[in-house]
């Protein structure tokens, strides 16, 4: 099992943040299915202010560069991502080719 930490920001507007929260209380089934189909077993998003942190556990064969895109291939998943993009903005440290920016794992309780 692989794990990933990613970061992204929400636009600094309380109404948009409320919309983001509401949408994530009822994520579209097609979006969830696409996430599971590519080998993601756990996904959690944490929010503080406008900063989000996403924790993902995925099968060993999971490749973020390939599989996050595959998870968004259905028209409904693509529509979900477009809707979320209206509420989000890149983290300042994200590269020009990143939306959710990968974070470096610096500690694991289970390391020897």
N, C-alpha and C positions, 0 to 999 in steps of 0.2 A: 504494500500500500504506500502511495506517495502522498505528501501533504504540501499545500501551497498557501502562502499568505499574499494577498493582493490589496492594494489601496486605491481609492478613488474619492472624489469629493462630490458633495451635492451642491447645487447652486445655493448661495446664501440668501434664501427667501423662505421664510417660515411656511408660507402656503405651499410651496413646491416640496419642501421637506415633508409636510403633512401628507401630500399626495403620494410621495414615494413610500412612506410608511403604509398608507392605505392600500396601495397596489400590492405591497408585499404581504399583506394579510390575505390576499386572494390571487396568488400567482396563477396565470393561465395554465391549464393542464398540458397544453402542447409544449410550453416552455419547460415545465418540469420533466416531461417525457424526453425531450431533447437532451437535457442535462444528464439524465440517468442513462440514456442510450450510449453516450460517449465514455461511460465508465466512472462518472462522478458518483461517489457513494454518500458523501456528506458535504453540505455546503451551509455555512452560516455567515451572515453579514451583521457586523456590529457597527453602531453609529454613535459618534460623539460630536455634537455641534454639526459641522458639515463634513467631517472626515469619516469615511467608511473604511472598514477592514473586513475583508472576506477571507474566511478559512475554508479550504477545500481539501477533502480526502478523496483520492481517486485510485483506480487500479494501476498497477505497475506499468501497464502499457500506455497510460494516459500521457499525451504530449500537449501542453497548454497551447502552443503555437498552432497545432493542427486541430485539436479537439474542441477548444472553445468555439472556433469557427464552425466546426461540424454541428455543434449543439444548436447553432442559430440558423441552420439551413432551411427549416420549414418556414413557409410564409408567416405563420402565426408567431413563431419565435422571433423572426426578423422584425415583425411589427412590434412585439414586446420590447426588443432592444432599441428600436427607434423611439418608442415612447419613453423608455428610461433615459435615453440620451438627452431628452428635452429637460430632464431634471438634474442631470449630472454634469460635472466638468472634471477634466484631468487634474490629478494631484500635481502640484508644482514640480515635483521631482520626476514625473513621468517622462519617458522618452517620446519623441514625435510619433513613433509607431505603436505606442501603448495607449490603451484606454484605461483598463484596470492595470496598474503598474505592479509588477512582481516585487515582492519584498524578500530580503535575505533572511534565512533562518539562522539565528545566532544562538539559540538555546533550545534544548529539548531535554525534558526531565529524564527521558530514558537513555540519553547518551551515557556511554561507559565513563 
